[in-house]
């Protein structure tokens, strides 16, 4: 498993602390409810939002990551 995963700035997630509004996934790392990223396709060359799910202890669910088209 990778020690450090670079979270792209255009990756977004619905945050339960923010009434499920979209926030930048990178901000989750600073949250006490952040439980890491789940690598659903280890080693695969696929988009970040498809490869990873965000693990959130706020309501113990894996959150789908969305990507903003730039």
ABEGO torsion letter per residue (X at the ends): XBABBBBBAABBBBBAAAGGBBBBAAAAAABAABAEBBBABBGBBBBAAAABBBBBAAAGBBBBBBBBBX
